Amino acid sequence: MSDNQFDLIVVGAGPGGYVAAIRASQLGLKTALVEKRKTLGGTCLNIGCIPSKALLHSTEIYHFLDEKAREHGIKTGSLEIDVPALMKKKDAVVGNLVKGVGTLVSKKGVTVFHGAGRLKDRNTVLVDGETNETLTGKHIILATGSAVAELPSLKIDGKSIVSSDHAIAFDSVPRKFVVVGGGAIGLELGAVWARLGSEVTVVEFLPRIASTFDADISKTLERILKKQGIRIQTGTKVTGVKKQKNKLIVTAESNGSAKEFEADKVLVAVGRKPYTEGLGLEEIGIELDDKKRVKTDEHFRTNVENIHAIGDIVSGPMLAHKAEEEGVAVAEIIAGKPGHVNYDVIPNVIYTDPEVASAGMGEDEAGEKRIKVNVGKFPLAANGRALAIDATDGIVKVIASADTDRVLGVQIIGRNASEFISGAVAHMEYGGSAEDIARTVHAHPTVSECLKEAALAVDKRAIHSI
């Protein structure tokens, strides 16, 4: 096999692509990884998940010192925000991680080509980089991720009307910041800049923010965020923006009434779209659905049998961990092993403070599907650790089948929800019951005890609530 001939070519080095490449190499396949960026890790590591979480952590520290420290007996002097230093810290986190991924991929025996990949035919990928390369492979995985979605009425210019790519890299704190979209990206970046002193308004088209969660969970989050100073306007459609000398005026409609929101910067956070343009899909006849996603079967194969697709360019939630699991599964399938992803238990998280996390079916969805369920709830206000760490805002819900007690879903709003949702996922993965969670010993004192108590509450026998 020549230098540019491979068993597998992976196009796109985000969480799905680089994980697929590593797993394939572990299984003995000669693997190439094609990435248009100079660094690996895709949107998530470079300009998405990781930098936003670094900013969330730094601003949580500042908010605690500014608002809560004295309650804990900590006296501080005057606090100042050094935005360039904040960004330097964020960039260092990103730099260390992408460097680590690059080293990891190399040590695992994967050959990396930097440049834009394009399919020439079912076995050939052209790489347009500093040097043009032609790669041939028995199998190809498309893992090119997604791009920011725009609104026709709000064209992103990168200066005053921005995407999340820009909102993680401001050089100063905007005085007034309007966020269009009340999903994870908008709420997280809104929280970052609100903590630093920006007057943040979130404008959401749907009746509530965080709409993928149950109504009681999203309403609880809305109440908490409003208490933190974030203005939230739901059921409101943005119609455009007027640029004035020193400010922007975002125009909108709500219940037939016109509304206006003043802003220095406007973040468009209405979702993402699959990155499928320029890959040569049409030329070789790969089928797309009505949302421009690549159609695949249960083995991640496109209609061109040796070409597979995973991650944000196929159906399902646009989540890094979903792409990673698909990357492992498709590599194993190509290597002749069984590969599988359980889509029923993929966790979903919003990293505000408190965090919001879920897995499986919500109570609202169960009602829509006329599935009989028993629901257990437990408030964080009744948890000792939550009281000790000043994190009593929140609730844990366990949704279980009324017939079998099998856990169908769990939803959490609370400090560190992203960490202890995995305990619920582990039980759900093997088809566990609420009784199984209730009988699982949780360390005391921990916030995760709320999951145990909520599971007990399914059968109306929670210990620590009235």
Secondary structure, 3 states (H helix, E strand, C coil): CCCCEEEEEEECCCHHHHHHHHHHHHCCCCEEEEECCCCCCHHHHHHCHHHHHHHHHHHHHHHHHHHHHHHHCCCCCCCCCCHHHHHHHHHHHHHHHHHHHHHHHHHCCCEEEECEEEEEECCEEEEECCCCEEEEEEEEEECCCEEECCECCECCCCCCEECHHHHCCCCCCCCEEEEECCCHHHHHHHHHHHHCCCEEEEECCCCCCCCCCCHHHHHHHHHHHHHCCCEEECCCEEEEEEECCCCEEEEEEECCEEEEEEECEEEECCCEEECCCCCCHHHHCCCECCCCCECCCCCCECCCCCEEECHHHCCCCCCHHHHHHHHHHHHHHHCCCCCCCCHHHCCEEECCCCEEEEEECCHHHHHHCCCCEEEEEEEHHHCHHHHHCCCCCCEEEEEEECCCCEEEEEEEEECCHHHHHHHHHHHHHCCCEHHHHHCCCCCCCCCCHHHHHHHHHHCCCCCCCC
